[in-house]
Amino acid sequence: MNRQQLRSILSQTKVGAEVNSQAHGLATRSTLNLQMRVRIALCLVKRGLCVYPLLDLQEIGRQASMNGAEMAANMAGTSHDAQATACLCFVDAMVHSAPVLDVGQYCAMIAAGFSQEQIIEVITLTYGHLLLSRLCALIIEQDETVNCIPSACTSASLA
């Protein structure tokens, strides 16, 4: 099962559709610009923690006037922009210390010029990617094993 199939499965479920809808709402009302949102996703995709395909993210990045060198730096967790580097260090710290947020990294975000609203959005985007990635991993694991859901526990039996 590839990531495109997983995105399709997620969008076909009630919960997946709601997550997609809320993610789209965040994106359209974002306090972060498109480049910063792409940087976060690129940072996470390199670690296997983003459900969006790398090629799609790179295309969005190019449309947002990002060059290949910048996107490669983002995948490595850094940037040619100091503010973006602070953000990606914060994202990396969240990935490695979840669910505890690093106060030093939070202060670095404030010092780099991020508002509290923007920091909350970075946290929301990062943890949203992490949760979707883990959900996809569970779907893949279940798909590769014998059906482990007893018939008595299917959604039809819960209706």
NULUMMI-16668 format. One record per residue (C-alpha): residue in one letter; x, y, z. Coordinates in steps of 0.02 Angstrom, whole numbers, plus 50000, padded with zeros to 5 digits. Layout:
AXYZ/...
This chain:
M500005000050000/N500775016749949/R500515033950025/Q499275039049889/Q498195024049932/L498325028350117/R497775046250085/S496315039349986/I495825027550127/L495955041450255/S494865053050151/Q493525039450134/T493285037650321/K492245049750423/V493705053650539/G494935054950394/A493795066850301/E493635077650457/V495525078050482/N495745082650299/S494435096350315/Q495225103550471/A496965102650394/H496305112050242/G495505124750358/L497145127350448/A498025129550282/T496805142550217/R496785152350381/S498615149750419/T499695162150510/L501195153450429/N501615156450247/L501585142050123/Q503475140650120/M503535137950308/R502165124650301/V503105115750160/R504725116950260/I503905108250407/A503215094450297/L504895092050209/C505765090850377/L504545077250429/V504465067750264/K506345064350271/R506055056050440/G504595045750372/L503355055750474/C502305064050339/V500955055650235/Y501215067150087/P502375060849949/L504045069649933/L503775073549749/D502115082249788/L502945092649925/Q504365097349809/E503135102949675/I502185113549802/G503855120549860/R504335125449682/Q502635133849661/A503015143449821/S504675149549745/M505775137649845/N507335131049760/G508055113449769/A509465118349886/E508255125850011/M507105110750005/A508595099050029/A509135109350179/N507365108350249/M507385089450234/A509005089650335/G508125100150469/T508925116850428/S508695131550311/H509605145950228/D508395157150325/A508765159450512/Q506925160250561/A506545144250465/T508025135550547/A507335139950719/C505645132750667/L506385116550599/C507455114350756/F505845116250857/V504965103350747/D506435091450765/A506405093750955/M504545089650957/V504835073950856/H506195067850972/S505405072851138/A503535070851105/P502445074451199/V503585085951301/L503955102851223/D505715109751244/V505645126651333/G507315131851258/Q506705128551082/Y505085137851121/C506105152951177/A507155151551019/M505545152450917/I505015168351009/A506765175650984/A506675171450798/G505095182050783/F503695169250791/S502085174250878/Q501255162651003/E499895159550875/Q501185154250746/I502045142850872/I500395134550913/E500115131950727/V501855124050707/I501435112350853/T499735108050777/L500455104750604/T501885094150672/Y500825083450786/G499485081950651/H500795074750533/L501455063250669/L499725056550711/L499255053650529/S500915045050499/R500635033350645/L498855029850586/C499515025350413/A500825014050492/L499425004850584/I498425003150423/I499944995950333/E500304984150477/Q498504977950479/D498514976350289/E500054965150298/T499344953450429/V497824942350440/N496244952250475/C496434955350660/I494744963750686/P493434951550749/S491804952550653/A490924957650813/C491974973550817/T491684979750640/S490884996650612/A489294988150549/S489074979150715/L489284995450810/A487915004550714/
